Amino acid sequence: MDKETLSTLEGTAKRIRRGIIEGVYHAKSGHPGGSLSIADILAYLYTKEMHINPQNPKDDTRDRLVLSKGHTAPALYATLAECGFFSPEELKTLRKIDGRLQGHPDMKNIPGVDMTTGSLGLGISAACGMALVGKTEQKDYRVYAVVGDGESEEGQVWEASMFASHYKLSNLCVILDWNGLQIDGPVEKVMNPTPHDKKLEAFGFNVISIDGHDFEQIEAAFTAAKACTDRPTAIIAKTVKGKGVSFMENQVGWHGKAPNEEEYLLALKELQ
Ligand SMILES: Cc1ncc(C[n+]2csc(CCOP(=O)(O)OP(=O)(O)O)c2C)c(N)n1
């Protein structure tokens, strides 16, 4: 990856992180930690990898993304605003009673949202359905599903995985956000779902493990996923919960809490 592309991606990811902070601060609630951990991956997917059309959000040929860990909607909204699906100003209406940007993604009202999610474990199944339709109807689109590591404790994630490999859904790419923390503590202490690589391999996935904040590795992983044509791919992305805001990094308390004014200003300063 050349220097210019890298610096553009870094700038995009920073704006996405600022959008996350703006949204959660103005809502006075929401989920910053797991939103910040996926900002680099979403920045890459939406600006480099996915075929999307902000002028026609429901374009049938578009690639689809299902944010299975739907509580991290602030990251998806900030990314969609960055791509021009709606104005970045609207991010300040997150969770407002008359606004479109609900606490969890709503495909009926928000341009660019491909699936309504929030109940953990369900989104990956919807992504499998979309991928199966794409295969059956011989369409070229790809489907991406972002799944949380805490979310991977849901049994349905594994049913969906079995389905994905049974139907050889090579147009499906699951991204497991391995940030190590869930709502109430370290994932491995709450209900240990590891080793993800061996389990996903046993379930029939092409498994790729990366640093989810390294754009070179992110690029290589999505390129390898596209090149794999006989089974679904799972990218296990090692990330830092709260990435980019020093006092939020690796702090379980920032899973679902809004910054106060002082913390908000400090976060924005760090993300300049
Ligand atoms: C079925 C279901 N059970 C419980 C919740 C409440 N909940 C919201 S976020 C969360 C923790 C998710 O952890 P993880 O998937 O690791 O997300 P991240 O750390 O990336 O934010 C839980 C239990 C939910 N949304 N859905």
The ligand as an SDF file (V2000), in Angstrom:
LIG
                    3D

 26 27  0  0  0  0  0  0  0  0999 V2000
  -29.1780  -11.4710   22.4970 C   0  0  0  0  0  0  0  0  0  0  0  0
  -28.5680  -10.3170   23.2340 C   0  0  0  0  0  0  0  0  0  0  0  0
  -28.1860  -10.4780   24.5230 N   0  0  0  0  0  0  0  0  0  0  0  0
  -27.6490   -9.4490   25.2080 C   0  0  0  0  0  0  0  0  0  0  0  0
  -27.4820   -8.2230   24.6160 C   0  0  0  0  0  0  0  0  0  0  0  0
  -26.9030   -7.0610   25.4040 C   0  0  0  0  0  0  0  0  0  0  0  0
  -25.5520   -6.7320   25.0050 N   0  0  0  0  0  0  0  0  0  0  0  0
  -25.2950   -5.6450   24.2540 C   0  0  0  0  0  0  0  0  0  0  0  0
  -23.6870   -5.4860   23.8810 S   0  0  0  0  0  0  0  0  0  0  0  0
  -23.2720   -6.8870   24.7360 C   0  0  0  0  0  0  0  0  0  0  0  0
  -21.8460   -7.3710   24.7950 C   0  0  0  0  0  0  0  0  0  0  0  0
  -21.3120   -7.6690   23.4450 C   0  0  0  0  0  0  0  0  0  0  0  0
  -19.9340   -7.9040   23.4790 O   0  0  0  0  0  0  0  0  0  0  0  0
  -19.1120   -7.9500   22.1490 P   0  0  0  0  0  0  0  0  0  0  0  0
  -19.8290   -8.7830   21.1530 O   0  0  0  0  0  0  0  0  0  0  0  0
  -17.7300   -8.3780   22.4910 O   0  0  0  0  0  0  0  0  0  0  0  0
  -19.1810   -6.4490   21.6350 O   0  0  0  0  0  0  0  0  0  0  0  0
  -18.0520   -5.3030   21.7030 P   0  0  0  0  0  0  0  0  0  0  0  0
  -17.1490   -5.5940   22.8640 O   0  0  0  0  0  0  0  0  0  0  0  0
  -17.2990   -5.3740   20.4370 O   0  0  0  0  0  0  0  0  0  0  0  0
  -18.8010   -4.0110   21.8600 O   0  0  0  0  0  0  0  0  0  0  0  0
  -24.4060   -7.4550   25.2980 C   0  0  0  0  0  0  0  0  0  0  0  0
  -24.3950   -8.6830   26.1150 C   0  0  0  0  0  0  0  0  0  0  0  0
  -27.8920   -8.0870   23.2590 C   0  0  0  0  0  0  0  0  0  0  0  0
  -27.7400   -6.9310   22.5890 N   0  0  0  0  0  0  0  0  0  0  0  0
  -28.4060   -9.1450   22.5980 N   0  0  0  0  0  0  0  0  0  0  0  0
  1  2  1  0
  2  3  1  0
  2 26  2  0
  3  4  2  0
  4  5  1  0
  5  6  1  0
  5 24  2  0
  6  7  1  0
  7  8  2  0
  7 22  1  0
  8  9  1  0
  9 10  1  0
 10 11  1  0
 10 22  2  0
 11 12  1  0
 12 13  1  0
 13 14  1  0
 14 15  2  0
 14 16  1  0
 14 17  1  0
 17 18  1  0
 18 19  2  0
 18 20  1  0
 18 21  1  0
 22 23  1  0
 24 25  1  0
 24 26  1  0
M  CHG  1   7   1
M  END
$$$$
